Amino acid sequence: MREKAYFSVRPENLTVVSARNPSATRAVVFDVMGTLFSLERVRESFVGLGAAAPALEAWFQRILHQTATVTIVDEYRPFEELATSALRTTLAQLGLDPERTEPLDSLAELEPYPEADTALRRLSEAGLTVAALTNGAKASTEKLLERGGLRGYVEHVLSCDEVRAFKPRRAPYELALERLGPPATMIAAHAWDIVGARAAGLDVVWVDREEQVWPFPLDQPPRVHDLAEAAELILQGGST
């Protein structure tokens, strides 16, 4: 049975009471889009087409529906194909031209969150292995990390393409454990990602800056507001 960690969210009040050795976690696995990188560039592209700001969430929820569907029925397709078809439907439902591609194109131009560099550097300098686990393609993720100045901290870029199954299916997280070895901690800003990682045996830290309120009728994981707090929590041994 895992020990529980009790802590306040904000760093100025952050205290951890845990039996875990701070060095117990050997690897930290980051989700990419929405966790390391802000999606505001995508939101701006939707607004530029005449859509309301929540069109971003509508598109991504449709992408998640599609990734879950093809995974469940064993009809895997790469992320870009699903994102493209989901965008066409989303734009059509919004009364916009379904042939526009600006939101999809903007995924290659995402900016890292301001604290991402510091968080990854602290973890790397502490001797932890830093990895990225993405539903996207490995090549495009590596380019994004390089563009954002984060590639030097990330030792492993793992893609769902390798197991032909999307998160939150267990296979991608098990791939991370196979490559990195346990114990490992997943950091993600998507609750569904946290649920999948925890079910596969990873420790987890949920970044709540977008969802704000834990959306599942399941035990809430350790939560922080940003990546700097997540790094601090892990270095103090507080993930679970």
C-alpha positions as CSV (number, residue, x, y, z in Angstrom):
1,M,0.0,0.0,0.0
2,R,1.4,3.4,-1.0
3,E,2.0,5.9,1.7
4,K,0.1,9.2,1.5
5,A,1.7,12.6,1.2
6,Y,0.0,15.6,2.7
7,F,0.9,19.0,1.4
8,S,-0.4,22.4,0.5
9,V,-0.4,23.3,-3.2
10,R,1.5,26.6,-3.3
11,P,5.4,26.5,-3.0
12,E,5.6,29.2,-0.3
13,N,3.6,26.8,1.9
14,L,4.8,23.5,0.4
15,T,5.5,20.9,3.0
16,V,5.5,17.1,2.5
17,V,5.1,14.4,5.2
18,S,6.0,11.1,3.5
19,A,8.0,8.0,4.3
20,R,9.2,8.0,0.7
21,N,12.9,8.5,0.2
22,P,13.3,11.7,-2.0
23,S,15.7,9.8,-4.2
24,A,13.2,6.9,-4.6
25,T,11.9,8.2,-7.9
26,R,14.5,7.5,-10.5
27,A,12.7,8.8,-13.6
28,V,10.2,11.6,-14.2
29,V,7.8,11.2,-17.2
30,F,6.2,14.3,-18.7
31,D,3.2,14.6,-20.9
32,V,3.9,17.1,-23.6
33,M,1.0,19.0,-25.1
34,G,-0.8,21.0,-22.4
35,T,1.7,20.0,-19.7
36,L,5.1,21.0,-20.9
37,F,3.7,23.2,-23.6
38,S,0.9,25.7,-23.5
39,L,-2.0,25.3,-26.0
40,E,-2.7,29.0,-26.1
41,R,-1.2,29.2,-29.6
42,V,-3.9,26.7,-30.8
43,R,-6.6,28.7,-29.0
44,E,-5.5,31.8,-30.8
45,S,-5.7,30.1,-34.1
46,F,-9.3,29.1,-33.5
47,V,-10.2,32.6,-32.5
48,G,-8.5,33.9,-35.6
49,L,-10.9,31.7,-37.6
50,G,-13.9,33.2,-35.9
51,A,-14.5,30.5,-33.3
52,A,-15.0,31.1,-29.5
53,A,-12.0,30.3,-27.2
54,P,-13.5,27.0,-26.0
55,A,-13.2,25.6,-29.5
56,L,-9.8,24.4,-28.4
57,E,-11.3,22.1,-25.8
58,A,-14.0,20.9,-28.2
59,W,-11.3,19.9,-30.7
60,F,-9.2,18.1,-28.1
61,Q,-12.1,16.3,-26.6
62,R,-13.0,15.0,-30.0
63,I,-9.4,13.9,-30.5
64,L,-9.5,12.0,-27.2
65,H,-12.8,10.3,-28.3
66,Q,-11.1,9.2,-31.5
67,T,-7.9,8.0,-29.9
68,A,-9.9,6.0,-27.4
69,T,-12.1,4.5,-30.1
70,V,-9.3,3.3,-32.4
71,T,-7.4,1.9,-29.4
72,I,-10.4,0.0,-28.1
73,V,-11.2,-1.5,-31.5
74,D,-7.6,-2.2,-32.5
75,E,-7.7,0.2,-35.5
76,Y,-4.7,2.3,-34.6
77,R,-4.0,5.4,-36.6
78,P,-1.3,8.0,-36.0
79,F,-2.2,11.1,-34.0
80,E,-1.9,13.5,-36.9
81,E,-4.5,11.6,-38.9
82,L,-6.9,11.6,-36.0
83,A,-6.3,15.3,-35.2
84,T,-6.9,16.2,-38.8
85,S,-10.2,14.4,-39.1
86,A,-11.3,15.7,-35.7
87,L,-10.5,19.2,-36.7
88,R,-12.6,18.9,-39.8
89,T,-15.6,17.8,-37.8
90,T,-15.1,20.4,-35.1
91,L,-14.8,23.3,-37.6
92,A,-17.9,22.0,-39.5
93,Q,-19.9,21.9,-36.2
94,L,-18.9,25.5,-35.5
95,G,-20.1,26.6,-38.9
96,L,-16.5,27.2,-40.2
97,D,-14.6,26.0,-43.2
98,P,-13.6,22.4,-42.4
99,E,-10.6,22.7,-44.8
100,R,-8.8,25.2,-42.6
101,T,-5.7,23.8,-41.0
102,E,-4.4,26.6,-38.8
103,P,-5.1,25.0,-35.5
104,L,-3.4,21.8,-36.5
105,D,-0.4,23.7,-37.9
106,S,-0.1,25.6,-34.7
107,L,0.8,22.4,-32.8
108,A,4.3,22.7,-34.2
109,E,4.6,26.2,-32.8
110,L,3.6,25.7,-29.2
111,E,5.6,27.6,-26.5
112,P,6.8,25.9,-23.3
113,Y,5.3,27.1,-20.1
114,P,7.6,29.7,-18.5
115,E,8.7,27.5,-15.6
116,A,9.3,24.4,-17.8
117,D,13.0,25.0,-18.3
118,T,13.7,25.5,-14.6
119,A,11.6,22.5,-13.6
120,L,13.3,20.1,-16.0
121,R,16.8,21.5,-15.2
122,R,16.3,21.0,-11.5
123,L,15.2,17.4,-12.0
124,S,18.0,16.7,-14.4
125,E,20.6,18.2,-12.1
126,A,19.3,16.2,-9.2
127,G,20.3,13.0,-11.2
128,L,16.8,12.0,-12.2
129,T,16.1,10.6,-15.7
130,V,13.7,12.9,-17.5
131,A,11.4,11.5,-20.3
132,A,8.5,12.7,-22.4
133,L,5.6,10.4,-23.2
134,T,3.3,11.6,-25.9
135,N,0.3,10.6,-27.9
136,G,1.9,12.4,-30.8
137,A,4.7,11.3,-33.1
138,K,8.3,11.0,-31.8
139,A,9.8,13.1,-34.6
140,S,7.4,16.1,-34.2
141,T,7.7,15.9,-30.4
142,E,11.5,16.0,-30.6
143,K,11.3,19.1,-32.9
144,L,8.9,20.8,-30.4
145,L,11.3,20.1,-27.5
146,E,14.2,21.4,-29.5
147,R,12.3,24.5,-30.6
148,G,11.3,25.2,-27.0
149,G,14.9,24.7,-25.6
150,L,14.0,21.7,-23.6
151,R,15.4,18.8,-25.6
152,G,18.7,18.8,-23.7
153,Y,17.0,17.8,-20.5
154,V,14.9,15.0,-22.0
155,E,16.8,11.8,-22.2
156,H,14.0,9.7,-23.7
157,V,11.1,10.7,-26.0
158,L,8.5,7.9,-26.1
159,S,5.6,7.8,-28.4
160,C,2.4,5.9,-28.4
161,D,3.2,4.9,-32.0
162,E,5.7,2.4,-30.6
163,V,2.9,0.4,-28.9
164,R,0.1,1.3,-31.3
165,A,-2.1,2.3,-28.5
166,F,-2.9,5.8,-27.1
167,K,-2.8,7.0,-23.5
168,P,-4.6,6.3,-21.2
169,R,-4.4,2.6,-22.3
170,R,-1.8,0.9,-20.1
171,A,0.6,0.0,-22.9
172,P,2.3,3.5,-23.3
173,Y,2.9,3.8,-19.6
174,E,4.2,0.3,-19.4
175,L,6.5,1.2,-22.3
176,A,7.9,4.0,-20.1
177,L,8.4,1.7,-17.2
178,E,10.2,-0.8,-19.4
179,R,12.5,1.8,-20.8
180,L,13.2,3.7,-17.7
181,G,12.6,1.2,-14.9
182,P,10.5,1.7,-11.8
183,P,10.0,3.7,-9.7
184,A,8.9,6.5,-12.1
185,T,6.6,9.4,-11.7
186,M,4.2,10.8,-14.3
187,I,3.5,14.5,-14.4
188,A,0.5,15.6,-16.5
189,A,-2.1,18.4,-16.7
190,H,-4.8,16.0,-17.9
191,A,-6.6,14.0,-15.3
192,W,-7.3,11.1,-17.7
193,D,-3.5,10.8,-18.2
194,I,-3.0,10.7,-14.5
195,V,-5.6,8.0,-14.1
196,G,-4.0,5.9,-16.9
197,A,-0.5,6.3,-15.5
198,R,-1.5,5.4,-11.9
199,A,-3.4,2.3,-13.1
200,A,-0.2,1.2,-14.9
201,G,1.9,1.5,-11.8
202,L,3.5,4.9,-12.0
203,D,3.5,7.4,-9.3
204,V,1.7,10.6,-10.3
205,V,1.5,14.4,-9.9
206,W,-1.4,16.2,-11.4
207,V,-0.9,19.8,-12.6
208,D,-4.3,21.5,-12.0
209,R,-3.8,24.8,-13.8
210,E,-6.2,24.0,-16.6
211,E,-8.8,21.6,-15.1
212,Q,-8.9,23.3,-11.7
213,V,-11.1,20.7,-10.1
214,W,-10.4,16.9,-10.1
215,P,-12.9,15.6,-12.6
216,F,-13.1,11.9,-11.7
217,P,-15.0,10.1,-8.9
218,L,-11.6,8.5,-8.0
219,D,-9.0,9.3,-5.4
220,Q,-7.5,12.7,-6.1
221,P,-3.7,12.4,-6.7
222,P,-1.1,14.8,-5.4
223,R,-1.8,18.1,-7.1
224,V,0.2,21.2,-7.9
225,H,-0.4,24.3,-10.0
226,D,2.6,24.3,-12.2
227,L,5.7,22.5,-13.2
228,A,8.0,24.2,-10.7
229,E,5.8,23.0,-7.9
230,A,5.7,19.5,-9.5
231,A,9.5,19.4,-9.5
232,E,9.7,20.6,-5.9
233,L,7.2,18.0,-4.8
234,I,9.1,15.2,-6.5
235,L,12.5,16.3,-5.1
236,Q,10.9,16.3,-1.6
237,G,9.6,12.8,-2.2
238,G,5.9,13.6,-2.3
239,S,4.4,12.0,-5.4
240,T,2.2,8.9,-4.9
